[in-house]
Amino acid sequence: MTCKEIIENYLRENGFDGLVNTDLPCGCDVDSLFPCECEGSDCQPAYRKVCEECNNHSDCDSDCKEFGECFCLSKAKV
């Protein structure tokens, strides 16, 4: 089993939608992990949300402005 498979299994088993790295900022969907080829460096489990649901944009990736959705760090899925 690869690291990518372990991370994907964890995300799915725990109901996460993908990963986010707010330092870069970037986020990726569980179905297409690591498009940046970084293999999860400093990434955290996240939920995909519509921008209006994001209370703290510092916890989100930069997709909000361009796509209307983003990956956010959160304790619960909305």
mmCIF file of the N, C-alpha and C atoms, coordinates in Angstrom:
data_MODEL
# 
_entry.id   MODEL 
# 
loop_
_atom_site.group_PDB 
_atom_site.id 
_atom_site.type_symbol 
_atom_site.label_atom_id 
_atom_site.label_alt_id 
_atom_site.label_comp_id 
_atom_site.label_asym_id 
_atom_site.label_entity_id 
_atom_site.label_seq_id 
_atom_site.pdbx_PDB_ins_code 
_atom_site.Cartn_x 
_atom_site.Cartn_y 
_atom_site.Cartn_z 
_atom_site.occupancy 
_atom_site.B_iso_or_equiv 
_atom_site.pdbx_formal_charge 
_atom_site.auth_seq_id 
_atom_site.auth_comp_id 
_atom_site.auth_asym_id 
_atom_site.auth_atom_id 
_atom_site.pdbx_PDB_model_num 
ATOM 1   N N  . MET A 1 1  ? 0.852   -1.182 0.000  1.00 0.00 ? 1  MET A N  1 
ATOM 2   C CA . MET A 1 1  ? 0.000   0.000  0.000  1.00 0.00 ? 1  MET A CA 1 
ATOM 3   C C  . MET A 1 1  ? 0.895   1.241  0.000  1.00 0.00 ? 1  MET A C  1 
ATOM 4   N N  . THR A 1 2  ? 0.547   2.205  -0.835 1.00 0.00 ? 2  THR A N  1 
ATOM 5   C CA . THR A 1 2  ? 1.325   3.438  -0.933 1.00 0.00 ? 2  THR A CA 1 
ATOM 6   C C  . THR A 1 2  ? 0.858   4.468  0.099  1.00 0.00 ? 2  THR A C  1 
ATOM 7   N N  . CYS A 1 3  ? 1.666   5.505  0.318  1.00 0.00 ? 3  CYS A N  1 
ATOM 8   C CA . CYS A 1 3  ? 1.272   6.593  1.218  1.00 0.00 ? 3  CYS A CA 1 
ATOM 9   C C  . CYS A 1 3  ? -0.010  7.257  0.726  1.00 0.00 ? 3  CYS A C  1 
ATOM 10  N N  . LYS A 1 4  ? -0.112  7.436  -0.585 1.00 0.00 ? 4  LYS A N  1 
ATOM 11  C CA . LYS A 1 4  ? -1.307  8.056  -1.168 1.00 0.00 ? 4  LYS A CA 1 
ATOM 12  C C  . LYS A 1 4  ? -2.547  7.223  -0.860 1.00 0.00 ? 4  LYS A C  1 
ATOM 13  N N  . GLU A 1 5  ? -2.446  5.906  -0.971 1.00 0.00 ? 5  GLU A N  1 
ATOM 14  C CA . GLU A 1 5  ? -3.584  5.030  -0.677 1.00 0.00 ? 5  GLU A CA 1 
ATOM 15  C C  . GLU A 1 5  ? -3.962  5.079  0.797  1.00 0.00 ? 5  GLU A C  1 
ATOM 16  N N  . ILE A 1 6  ? -2.978  5.141  1.675  1.00 0.00 ? 6  ILE A N  1 
ATOM 17  C CA . ILE A 1 6  ? -3.241  5.239  3.117  1.00 0.00 ? 6  ILE A CA 1 
ATOM 18  C C  . ILE A 1 6  ? -3.976  6.536  3.430  1.00 0.00 ? 6  ILE A C  1 
ATOM 19  N N  . ILE A 1 7  ? -3.516  7.640  2.853  1.00 0.00 ? 7  ILE A N  1 
ATOM 20  C CA . ILE A 1 7  ? -4.157  8.941  3.087  1.00 0.00 ? 7  ILE A CA 1 
ATOM 21  C C  . ILE A 1 7  ? -5.572  8.948  2.514  1.00 0.00 ? 7  ILE A C  1 
ATOM 22  N N  . GLU A 1 8  ? -5.730  8.427  1.303  1.00 0.00 ? 8  GLU A N  1 
ATOM 23  C CA . GLU A 1 8  ? -7.059  8.372  0.680  1.00 0.00 ? 8  GLU A CA 1 
ATOM 24  C C  . GLU A 1 8  ? -8.024  7.543  1.522  1.00 0.00 ? 8  GLU A C  1 
ATOM 25  N N  . ASN A 1 9  ? -7.593  6.393  2.002  1.00 0.00 ? 9  ASN A N  1 
ATOM 26  C CA . ASN A 1 9  ? -8.437  5.546  2.855  1.00 0.00 ? 9  ASN A CA 1 
ATOM 27  C C  . ASN A 1 9  ? -8.829  6.268  4.136  1.00 0.00 ? 9  ASN A C  1 
ATOM 28  N N  . TYR A 1 10 ? -7.875  6.955  4.764  1.00 0.00 ? 10 TYR A N  1 
ATOM 29  C CA . TYR A 1 10 ? -8.166  7.693  5.999  1.00 0.00 ? 10 TYR A CA 1 
ATOM 30  C C  . TYR A 1 10 ? -9.220  8.769  5.744  1.00 0.00 ? 10 TYR A C  1 
ATOM 31  N N  . LEU A 1 11 ? -9.036  9.541  4.677  1.00 0.00 ? 11 LEU A N  1 
ATOM 32  C CA . LEU A 1 11 ? -9.987  10.615 4.365  1.00 0.00 ? 11 LEU A CA 1 
ATOM 33  C C  . LEU A 1 11 ? -11.391 10.064 4.141  1.00 0.00 ? 11 LEU A C  1 
ATOM 34  N N  . ARG A 1 12 ? -11.494 9.009  3.362  1.00 0.00 ? 12 ARG A N  1 
ATOM 35  C CA . ARG A 1 12 ? -12.803 8.414  3.072  1.00 0.00 ? 12 ARG A CA 1 
ATOM 36  C C  . ARG A 1 12 ? -13.456 7.827  4.333  1.00 0.00 ? 12 ARG A C  1 
ATOM 37  N N  . GLU A 1 13 ? -12.681 7.102  5.126  1.00 0.00 ? 13 GLU A N  1 
ATOM 38  C CA . GLU A 1 13 ? -13.220 6.471  6.342  1.00 0.00 ? 13 GLU A CA 1 
ATOM 39  C C  . GLU A 1 13 ? -13.686 7.490  7.371  1.00 0.00 ? 13 GLU A C  1 
ATOM 40  N N  . ASN A 1 14 ? -13.126 8.689  7.328  1.00 0.00 ? 14 ASN A N  1 
ATOM 41  C CA . ASN A 1 14 ? -13.475 9.714  8.305  1.00 0.00 ? 14 ASN A CA 1 
ATOM 42  C C  . ASN A 1 14 ? -14.340 10.833 7.730  1.00 0.00 ? 14 ASN A C  1 
ATOM 43  N N  . GLY A 1 15 ? -14.825 10.656 6.509  1.00 0.00 ? 15 GLY A N  1 
ATOM 44  C CA . GLY A 1 15 ? -15.790 11.587 5.923  1.00 0.00 ? 15 GLY A CA 1 
ATOM 45  C C  . GLY A 1 15 ? -15.234 12.890 5.399  1.00 0.00 ? 15 GLY A C  1 
ATOM 46  N N  . PHE A 1 16 ? -13.918 12.994 5.206  1.00 0.00 ? 16 PHE A N  1 
ATOM 47  C CA . PHE A 1 16 ? -13.334 14.219 4.672  1.00 0.00 ? 16 PHE A CA 1 
ATOM 48  C C  . PHE A 1 16 ? -13.478 14.251 3.157  1.00 0.00 ? 16 PHE A C  1 
ATOM 49  N N  . ASP A 1 17 ? -13.484 15.466 2.594  1.00 0.00 ? 17 ASP A N  1 
ATOM 50  C CA . ASP A 1 17 ? -13.620 15.644 1.155  1.00 0.00 ? 17 ASP A CA 1 
ATOM 51  C C  . ASP A 1 17 ? -12.273 15.735 0.443  1.00 0.00 ? 17 ASP A C  1 
ATOM 52  N N  . GLY A 1 18 ? -11.218 16.060 1.178  1.00 0.00 ? 18 GLY A N  1 
ATOM 53  C CA . GLY A 1 18 ? -9.910  16.207 0.567  1.00 0.00 ? 18 GLY A CA 1 
ATOM 54  C C  . GLY A 1 18 ? -8.887  16.730 1.546  1.00 0.00 ? 18 GLY A C  1 
ATOM 55  N N  . LEU A 1 19 ? -7.891  17.417 1.003  1.00 0.00 ? 19 LEU A N  1 
ATOM 56  C CA . LEU A 1 19 ? -6.807  17.982 1.796  1.00 0.00 ? 19 LEU A CA 1 
ATOM 57  C C  . LEU A 1 19 ? -6.693  19.473 1.529  1.00 0.00 ? 19 LEU A C  1 
ATOM 58  N N  . VAL A 1 20 ? -6.109  20.204 2.503  1.00 0.00 ? 20 VAL A N  1 
ATOM 59  C CA . VAL A 1 20 ? -5.832  21.626 2.313  1.00 0.00 ? 20 VAL A CA 1 
ATOM 60  C C  . VAL A 1 20 ? -4.477  21.952 2.938  1.00 0.00 ? 20 VAL A C  1 
ATOM 61  N N  . ASN A 1 21 ? -3.765  22.855 2.294  1.00 0.00 ? 21 ASN A N  1 
ATOM 62  C CA . ASN A 1 21 ? -2.546  23.428 2.856  1.00 0.00 ? 21 ASN A CA 1 
ATOM 63  C C  . ASN A 1 21 ? -2.725  24.930 2.783  1.00 0.00 ? 21 ASN A C  1 
ATOM 64  N N  . THR A 1 22 ? -3.020  25.554 3.916  1.00 0.00 ? 22 THR A N  1 
ATOM 65  C CA . THR A 1 22 ? -3.327  26.990 3.933  1.00 0.00 ? 22 THR A CA 1 
ATOM 66  C C  . THR A 1 22 ? -2.079  27.848 3.809  1.00 0.00 ? 22 THR A C  1 
ATOM 67  N N  . ASP A 1 23 ? -0.890  27.266 3.935  1.00 0.00 ? 23 ASP A N  1 
ATOM 68  C CA . ASP A 1 23 ? 0.336   28.044 3.785  1.00 0.00 ? 23 ASP A CA 1 
ATOM 69  C C  . ASP A 1 23 ? 0.661   28.333 2.325  1.00 0.00 ? 23 ASP A C  1 
ATOM 70  N N  . LEU A 1 24 ? 0.187   27.486 1.401  1.00 0.00 ? 24 LEU A N  1 
ATOM 71  C CA . LEU A 1 24 ? 0.578   27.667 -0.004 1.00 0.00 ? 24 LEU A CA 1 
ATOM 72  C C  . LEU A 1 24 ? -0.265  28.683 -0.753 1.00 0.00 ? 24 LEU A C  1 
ATOM 73  N N  . PRO A 1 25 ? -1.510  28.803 -0.726 1.00 0.00 ? 25 PRO A N  1 
ATOM 74  C CA . PRO A 1 25 ? -2.600  27.928 -0.313 1.00 0.00 ? 25 PRO A CA 1 
ATOM 75  C C  . PRO A 1 25 ? -3.023  27.003 -1.463 1.00 0.00 ? 25 PRO A C  1 
ATOM 76  N N  . CYS A 1 26 ? -3.433  25.799 -1.107 1.00 0.00 ? 26 CYS A N  1 
ATOM 77  C CA . CYS A 1 26 ? -3.950  24.872 -2.114 1.00 0.00 ? 26 CYS A CA 1 
ATOM 78  C C  . CYS A 1 26 ? -4.821  23.821 -1.444 1.00 0.00 ? 26 CYS A C  1 
ATOM 79  N N  . GLY A 1 27 ? -5.636  23.172 -2.224 1.00 0.00 ? 27 GLY A N  1 
ATOM 80  C CA . GLY A 1 27 ? -6.486  22.100 -1.730 1.00 0.00 ? 27 GLY A CA 1 
ATOM 81  C C  . GLY A 1 27 ? -6.743  21.109 -2.848 1.00 0.00 ? 27 GLY A C  1 
ATOM 82  N N  . CYS A 1 28 ? -7.028  19.861 -2.478 1.00 0.00 ? 28 CYS A N  1 
ATOM 83  C CA . CYS A 1 28 ? -7.311  18.854 -3.498 1.00 0.00 ? 28 CYS A CA 1 
ATOM 84  C C  . CYS A 1 28 ? -8.392  17.909 -3.001 1.00 0.00 ? 28 CYS A C  1 
ATOM 85  N N  . ASP A 1 29 ? -9.137  17.385 -3.946 1.00 0.00 ? 29 ASP A N  1 
ATOM 86  C CA . ASP A 1 29 ? -10.245 16.482 -3.693 1.00 0.00 ? 29 ASP A CA 1 
ATOM 87  C C  . ASP A 1 29 ? -9.722  15.078 -3.408 1.00 0.00 ? 29 ASP A C  1 
ATOM 88  N N  . VAL A 1 30 ? -10.448 14.316 -2.598 1.00 0.00 ? 30 VAL A N  1 
ATOM 89  C CA . VAL A 1 30 ? -10.036 12.951 -2.267 1.00 0.00 ? 30 VAL A CA 1 
ATOM 90  C C  . VAL A 1 30 ? -9.936  12.079 -3.516 1.00 0.00 ? 30 VAL A C  1 
ATOM 91  N N  . ASP A 1 31 ? -10.700 12.392 -4.560 1.00 0.00 ? 31 ASP A N  1 
ATOM 92  C CA . ASP A 1 31 ? -10.648 11.618 -5.793 1.00 0.00 ? 31 ASP A CA 1 
ATOM 93  C C  . ASP A 1 31 ? -9.483  11.995 -6.701 1.00 0.00 ? 31 ASP A C  1 
ATOM 94  N N  . SER A 1 32 ? -8.815  13.092 -6.412 1.00 0.00 ? 32 SER A N  1 
ATOM 95  C CA . SER A 1 32 ? -7.663  13.517 -7.218 1.00 0.00 ? 32 SER A CA 1 
ATOM 96  C C  . SER A 1 32 ? -6.591  14.119 -6.315 1.00 0.00 ? 32 SER A C  1 
ATOM 97  N N  . LEU A 1 33 ? -6.088  13.303 -5.402 1.00 0.00 ? 33 LEU A N  1 
ATOM 98  C CA . LEU A 1 33 ? -5.086  13.773 -4.449 1.00 0.00 ? 33 LEU A CA 1 
ATOM 99  C C  . LEU A 1 33 ? -3.751  14.083 -5.127 1.00 0.00 ? 33 LEU A C  1 
ATOM 100 N N  . PHE A 1 34 ? -3.084  15.087 -4.594 1.00 0.00 ? 34 PHE A N  1 
ATOM 101 C CA . PHE A 1 34 ? -1.717  15.473 -4.956 1.00 0.00 ? 34 PHE A CA 1 
ATOM 102 C C  . PHE A 1 34 ? -1.512  15.849 -6.414 1.00 0.00 ? 34 PHE A C  1 
ATOM 103 N N  . PRO A 1 35 ? -2.362  16.707 -6.975 1.00 0.00 ? 35 PRO A N  1 
ATOM 104 C CA . PRO A 1 35 ? -2.098  17.150 -8.339 1.00 0.00 ? 35 PRO A CA 1 
ATOM 105 C C  . PRO A 1 35 ? -0.804  17.956 -8.420 1.00 0.00 ? 35 PRO A C  1 
ATOM 106 N N  . CYS A 1 36 ? -0.363  18.486 -7.277 1.00 0.00 ? 36 CYS A N  1 
ATOM 107 C CA . CYS A 1 36 ? 0.871   19.276 -7.221 1.00 0.00 ? 36 CYS A CA 1 
ATOM 108 C C  . CYS A 1 36 ? 2.095   18.394 -7.011 1.00 0.00 ? 36 CYS A C  1 
ATOM 109 N N  . GLU A 1 37 ? 1.895   17.081 -6.868 1.00 0.00 ? 37 GLU A N  1 
ATOM 110 C CA . GLU A 1 37 ? 2.979   16.111 -6.676 1.00 0.00 ? 37 GLU A CA 1 
ATOM 111 C C  . GLU A 1 37 ? 3.720   16.281 -5.347 1.00 0.00 ? 37 GLU A C  1 
ATOM 112 N N  . CYS A 1 38 ? 3.087   16.933 -4.354 1.00 0.00 ? 38 CYS A N  1 
ATOM 113 C CA . CYS A 1 38 ? 3.774   17.168 -3.082 1.00 0.00 ? 38 CYS A CA 1 
ATOM 114 C C  . CYS A 1 38 ? 3.596   16.024 -2.095 1.00 0.00 ? 38 CYS A C  1 
ATOM 115 N N  . GLU A 1 39 ? 2.723   15.065 -2.392 1.00 0.00 ? 39 GLU A N  1 
ATOM 116 C CA . GLU A 1 39 ? 2.484   13.903 -1.530 1.00 0.00 ? 39 GLU A CA 1 
ATOM 117 C C  . GLU A 1 39 ? 2.118   14.277 -0.090 1.00 0.00 ? 39 GLU A C  1 
ATOM 118 N N  . GLY A 1 40 ? 1.355   15.336 0.090  1.00 0.00 ? 40 GLY A N  1 
ATOM 119 C CA . GLY A 1 40 ? 0.787   15.646 1.391  1.00 0.00 ? 40 GLY A CA 1 
ATOM 120 C C  . GLY A 1 40 ? 1.645   16.462 2.333  1.00 0.00 ? 40 GLY A C  1 
ATOM 121 N N  . SER A 1 41 ? 2.707   17.033 1.850  1.00 0.00 ? 41 SER A N  1 
ATOM 122 C CA . SER A 1 41 ? 3.574   17.827 2.705  1.00 0.00 ? 41 SER A CA 1 
ATOM 123 C C  . SER A 1 41 ? 2.796   18.980 3.338  1.00 0.00 ? 41 SER A C  1 
ATOM 124 N N  . ASP A 1 42 ? 2.641   18.945 4.652  1.00 0.00 ? 42 ASP A N  1 
ATOM 125 C CA . ASP A 1 42 ? 1.945   19.984 5.420  1.00 0.00 ? 42 ASP A CA 1 
ATOM 126 C C  . ASP A 1 42 ? 0.449   20.105 5.095  1.00 0.00 ? 42 ASP A C  1 
ATOM 127 N N  . CYS A 1 43 ? -0.130  19.107 4.439  1.00 0.00 ? 43 CYS A N  1 
ATOM 128 C CA . CYS A 1 43 ? -1.562  19.126 4.150  1.00 0.00 ? 43 CYS A CA 1 
ATOM 129 C C  . CYS A 1 43 ? -2.350  18.564 5.336  1.00 0.00 ? 43 CYS A C  1 
ATOM 130 N N  . GLN A 1 44 ? -3.593  19.030 5.468  1.00 0.00 ? 44 GLN A N  1 
ATOM 131 C CA . GLN A 1 44 ? -4.467  18.571 6.544  1.00 0.00 ? 44 GLN A CA 1 
ATOM 132 C C  . GLN A 1 44 ? -5.815  18.155 5.969  1.00 0.00 ? 44 GLN A C  1 
ATOM 133 N N  . PRO A 1 45 ? -6.500  17.190 6.607  1.00 0.00 ? 45 PRO A N  1 
ATOM 134 C CA . PRO A 1 45 ? -7.838  16.800 6.159  1.00 0.00 ? 45 PRO A CA 1 
ATOM 135 C C  . PRO A 1 45 ? -8.778  18.006 6.150  1.00 0.00 ? 45 PRO A C  1 
ATOM 136 N N  . ALA A 1 46 ? -9.648  18.051 5.147  1.00 0.00 ? 46 ALA A N  1 
ATOM 137 C CA . ALA A 1 46 ? -10.514 19.216 5.001  1.00 0.00 ? 46 ALA A CA 1 
ATOM 138 C C  . ALA A 1 46 ? -11.846 18.818 4.377  1.00 0.00 ? 46 ALA A C  1 
ATOM 139 N N  . TYR A 1 47 ? -12.788 19.764 4.443  1.00 0.00 ? 47 TYR A N  1 
ATOM 140 C CA . TYR A 1 47 ? -14.107 19.606 3.839  1.00 0.00 ? 47 TYR A CA 1 
ATOM 141 C C  . TYR A 1 47 ? -14.251 20.634 2.730  1.00 0.00 ? 47 TYR A C  1 
ATOM 142 N N  . ARG A 1 48 ? -14.917 20.251 1.634  1.00 0.00 ? 48 ARG A N  1 
ATOM 143 C CA . ARG A 1 48 ? -15.221 21.209 0.572  1.00 0.00 ? 48 ARG A CA 1 
ATOM 144 C C  . ARG A 1 48 ? -16.469 21.971 0.992  1.00 0.00 ? 48 ARG A C  1 
ATOM 145 N N  . LYS A 1 49 ? -16.420 23.289 0.877  1.00 0.00 ? 49 LYS A N  1 
ATOM 146 C CA . LYS A 1 49 ? -17.549 24.127 1.268  1.00 0.00 ? 49 LYS A CA 1 
ATOM 147 C C  . LYS A 1 49 ? -17.784 25.210 0.230  1.00 0.00 ? 49 LYS A C  1 
ATOM 148 N N  . VAL A 1 50 ? -19.009 25.659 0.143  1.00 0.00 ? 50 VAL A N  1 
ATOM 149 C CA . VAL A 1 50 ? -19.343 26.834 -0.657 1.00 0.00 ? 50 VAL A CA 1 
ATOM 150 C C  . VAL A 1 50 ? -18.810 28.043 0.097  1.00 0.00 ? 50 VAL A C  1 
ATOM 151 N N  . CYS A 1 51 ? -18.290 29.014 -0.603 1.00 0.00 ? 51 CYS A N  1 
ATOM 152 C CA . CYS A 1 51 ? -17.606 30.143 0.044  1.00 0.00 ? 51 CYS A CA 1 
ATOM 153 C C  . CYS A 1 51 ? -18.422 30.827 1.135  1.00 0.00 ? 51 CYS A C  1 
ATOM 154 N N  . GLU A 1 52 ? -19.708 30.980 0.936  1.00 0.00 ? 52 GLU A N  1 
ATOM 155 C CA . GLU A 1 52 ? -20.516 31.658 1.941  1.00 0.00 ? 52 GLU A CA 1 
ATOM 156 C C  . GLU A 1 52 ? -20.491 30.916 3.280  1.00 0.00 ? 52 GLU A C  1 
ATOM 157 N N  . GLU A 1 53 ? -20.152 29.634 3.256  1.00 0.00 ? 53 GLU A N  1 
ATOM 158 C CA . GLU A 1 53 ? -20.109 28.856 4.489  1.00 0.00 ? 53 GLU A CA 1 
ATOM 159 C C  . GLU A 1 53 ? -18.769 28.981 5.206  1.00 0.00 ? 53 GLU A C  1 
ATOM 160 N N  . CYS A 1 54 ? -17.793 29.612 4.570  1.00 0.00 ? 54 CYS A N  1 
ATOM 161 C CA . CYS A 1 54 ? -16.470 29.740 5.173  1.00 0.00 ? 54 CYS A CA 1 
ATOM 162 C C  . CYS A 1 54 ? -16.454 30.933 6.120  1.00 0.00 ? 54 CYS A C  1 
ATOM 163 N N  . ASN A 1 55 ? -16.279 30.663 7.383  1.00 0.00 ? 55 ASN A N  1 
ATOM 164 C CA . ASN A 1 55 ? -16.253 31.738 8.377  1.00 0.00 ? 55 ASN A CA 1 
ATOM 165 C C  . ASN A 1 55 ? -14.884 32.379 8.480  1.00 0.00 ? 55 ASN A C  1 
ATOM 166 N N  . ASN A 1 56 ? -13.841 31.609 8.211  1.00 0.00 ? 56 ASN A N  1 
ATOM 167 C CA . ASN A 1 56 ? -12.492 32.120 8.376  1.00 0.00 ? 56 ASN A CA 1 
ATOM 168 C C  . ASN A 1 56 ? -11.691 31.752 7.139  1.00 0.00 ? 56 ASN A C  1 
ATOM 169 N N  . HIS A 1 57 ? -11.547 32.703 6.237  1.00 0.00 ? 57 HIS A N  1 
ATOM 170 C CA . HIS A 1 57 ? -10.881 32.399 4.975  1.00 0.00 ? 57 HIS A CA 1 
ATOM 171 C C  . HIS A 1 57 ? -9.406  32.085 5.138  1.00 0.00 ? 57 HIS A C  1 
ATOM 172 N N  . SER A 1 58 ? -8.799  32.356 6.281  1.00 0.00 ? 58 SER A N  1 
ATOM 173 C CA . SER A 1 58 ? -7.411  31.963 6.496  1.00 0.00 ? 58 SER A CA 1 
ATOM 174 C C  . SER A 1 58 ? -7.305  30.449 6.650  1.00 0.00 ? 58 SER A C  1 
ATOM 175 N N  . ASP A 1 59 ? -8.417  29.771 6.873  1.00 0.00 ? 59 ASP A N  1 
ATOM 176 C CA . ASP A 1 59 ? -8.422  28.314 6.986  1.00 0.00 ? 59 ASP A CA 1 
ATOM 177 C C  . ASP A 1 59 ? -8.828  27.646 5.681  1.00 0.00 ? 59 ASP A C  1 
ATOM 178 N N  . CYS A 1 60 ? -8.869  28.407 4.590  1.00 0.00 ? 60 CYS A N  1 
ATOM 179 C CA . CYS A 1 60 ? -9.322  27.877 3.304  1.00 0.00 ? 60 CYS A CA 1 
ATOM 180 C C  . CYS A 1 60 ? -8.231  28.020 2.261  1.00 0.00 ? 60 CYS A C  1 
ATOM 181 N N  . ASP A 1 61 ? -8.362  27.243 1.180  1.00 0.00 ? 61 ASP A N  1 
ATOM 182 C CA . ASP A 1 61 ? -7.443  27.429 0.062  1.00 0.00 ? 61 ASP A CA 1 
ATOM 183 C C  . ASP A 1 61 ? -7.928  28.599 -0.794 1.00 0.00 ? 61 ASP A C  1 
ATOM 184 N N  . SER A 1 62 ? -7.249  28.860 -1.886 1.00 0.00 ? 62 SER A N  1 
ATOM 185 C CA . SER A 1 62 ? -7.559  30.048 -2.679 1.00 0.00 ? 62 SER A CA 1 
ATOM 186 C C  . SER A 1 62 ? -8.635  29.821 -3.736 1.00 0.00 ? 62 SER A C  1 
ATOM 187 N N  . ASP A 1 63 ? -9.229  28.633 -3.810 1.00 0.00 ? 63 ASP A N  1 
ATOM 188 C CA . ASP A 1 63 ? -10.250 28.354 -4.813 1.00 0.00 ? 63 ASP A CA 1 
ATOM 189 C C  . ASP A 1 63 ? -11.507 29.195 -4.631 1.00 0.00 ? 63 ASP A C  1 
ATOM 190 N N  . CYS A 1 64 ? -11.737 29.755 -3.448 1.00 0.00 ? 64 CYS A N  1 
ATOM 191 C CA . CYS A 1 64 ? -12.962 30.505 -3.158 1.00 0.00 ? 64 CYS A CA 1 
ATOM 192 C C  . CYS A 1 64 ? -13.261 31.544 -4.223 1.00 0.00 ? 64 CYS A C  1 
ATOM 193 N N  . LYS A 1 65 ? -12.326 32.392 -4.502 1.00 0.00 ? 65 LYS A N  1 
ATOM 194 C CA . LYS A 1 65 ? -12.583 33.513 -5.401 1.00 0.00 ? 65 LYS A CA 1 
ATOM 195 C C  . LYS A 1 65 ? -12.815 33.049 -6.832 1.00 0.00 ? 65 LYS A C  1 
ATOM 196 N N  . GLU A 1 66 ? -12.089 32.026 -7.255 1.00 0.00 ? 66 GLU A N  1 
ATOM 197 C CA . GLU A 1 66 ? -12.176 31.610 -8.645 1.00 0.00 ? 66 GLU A CA 1 
ATOM 198 C C  . GLU A 1 66 ? -13.321 30.642 -8.912 1.00 0.00 ? 66 GLU A C  1 
ATOM 199 N N  . PHE A 1 67 ? -13.577 29.702 -7.999 1.00 0.00 ? 67 PHE A N  1 
ATOM 200 C CA . PHE A 1 67 ? -14.515 28.625 -8.263 1.00 0.00 ? 67 PHE A CA 1 
ATOM 201 C C  . PHE A 1 67 ? -15.790 28.663 -7.427 1.00 0.00 ? 67 PHE A C  1 
ATOM 202 N N  . GLY A 1 68 ? -15.849 29.520 -6.392 1.00 0.00 ? 68 GLY A N  1 
ATOM 203 C CA . GLY A 1 68 ? -17.033 29.586 -5.548 1.00 0.00 ? 68 GLY A CA 1 
ATOM 204 C C  . GLY A 1 68 ? -17.081 28.502 -4.493 1.00 0.00 ? 68 GLY A C  1 
ATOM 205 N N  . GLU A 1 69 ? -16.079 27.630 -4.464 1.00 0.00 ? 69 GLU A N  1 
ATOM 206 C CA . GLU A 1 69 ? -15.947 26.596 -3.445 1.00 0.00 ? 69 GLU A CA 1 
ATOM 207 C C  . GLU A 1 69 ? -14.491 26.550 -3.014 1.00 0.00 ? 69 GLU A C  1 
ATOM 208 N N  . CYS A 1 70 ? -14.267 25.964 -1.856 1.00 0.00 ? 70 CYS A N  1 
ATOM 209 C CA . CYS A 1 70 ? -12.902 25.824 -1.382 1.00 0.00 ? 70 CYS A CA 1 
ATOM 210 C C  . CYS A 1 70 ? -12.814 24.663 -0.406 1.00 0.00 ? 70 CYS A C  1 
ATOM 211 N N  . PHE A 1 71 ? -11.609 24.283 -0.054 1.00 0.00 ? 71 PHE A N  1 
ATOM 212 C CA . PHE A 1 71 ? -11.390 23.305 0.992  1.00 0.00 ? 71 PHE A CA 1 
ATOM 213 C C  . PHE A 1 71 ? -11.043 24.068 2.259  1.00 0.00 ? 71 PHE A C  1 
ATOM 214 N N  . CYS A 1 72 ? -11.741 23.773 3.361  1.00 0.00 ? 72 CYS A N  1 
ATOM 215 C CA . CYS A 1 72 ? -11.551 24.484 4.612  1.00 0.00 ? 72 CYS A CA 1 
ATOM 216 C C  . CYS A 1 72 ? -11.260 23.504 5.743  1.00 0.00 ? 72 CYS A C  1 
ATOM 217 N N  . LEU A 1 73 ? -10.470 23.958 6.692  1.00 0.00 ? 73 LEU A N  1 
ATOM 218 C CA . LEU A 1 73 ? -10.266 23.201 7.904  1.00 0.00 ? 73 LEU A CA 1 
ATOM 219 C C  . LEU A 1 73 ? -11.504 23.405 8.754  1.00 0.00 ? 73 LEU A C  1 
ATOM 220 N N  . SER A 1 74 ? -12.034 22.338 9.305  1.00 0.00 ? 74 SER A N  1 
ATOM 221 C CA . SER A 1 74 ? -13.265 22.417 10.086 1.00 0.00 ? 74 SER A CA 1 
ATOM 222 C C  . SER A 1 74 ? -13.397 21.203 10.948 1.00 0.00 ? 74 SER A C  1 
ATOM 223 N N  . LYS A 1 75 ? -14.116 21.326 12.040 1.00 0.00 ? 75 LYS A N  1 
ATOM 224 C CA . LYS A 1 75 ? -14.346 20.186 12.912 1.00 0.00 ? 75 LYS A CA 1 
ATOM 225 C C  . LYS A 1 75 ? -15.563 19.377 12.470 1.00 0.00 ? 75 LYS A C  1 
ATOM 226 N N  . ALA A 1 76 ? -16.409 19.947 11.657 1.00 0.00 ? 76 ALA A N  1 
ATOM 227 C CA . ALA A 1 76 ? -17.629 19.234 11.236 1.00 0.00 ? 76 ALA A CA 1 
ATOM 228 C C  . ALA A 1 76 ? -17.977 19.598 9.805  1.00 0.00 ? 76 ALA A C  1 
ATOM 229 N N  . LYS A 1 77 ? -18.503 18.637 9.087  1.00 0.00 ? 77 LYS A N  1 
ATOM 230 C CA . LYS A 1 77 ? -18.943 18.861 7.723  1.00 0.00 ? 77 LYS A CA 1 
ATOM 231 C C  . LYS A 1 77 ? -20.294 19.555 7.731  1.00 0.00 ? 77 LYS A C  1 
ATOM 232 N N  . VAL A 1 78 ? -20.435 20.565 6.911  1.00 0.00 ? 78 VAL A N  1 
ATOM 233 C CA . VAL A 1 78 ? -21.695 21.313 6.827  1.00 0.00 ? 78 VAL A CA 1 
ATOM 234 C C  . VAL A 1 78 ? -22.486 20.798 5.648  1.00 0.00 ? 78 VAL A C  1 
# 
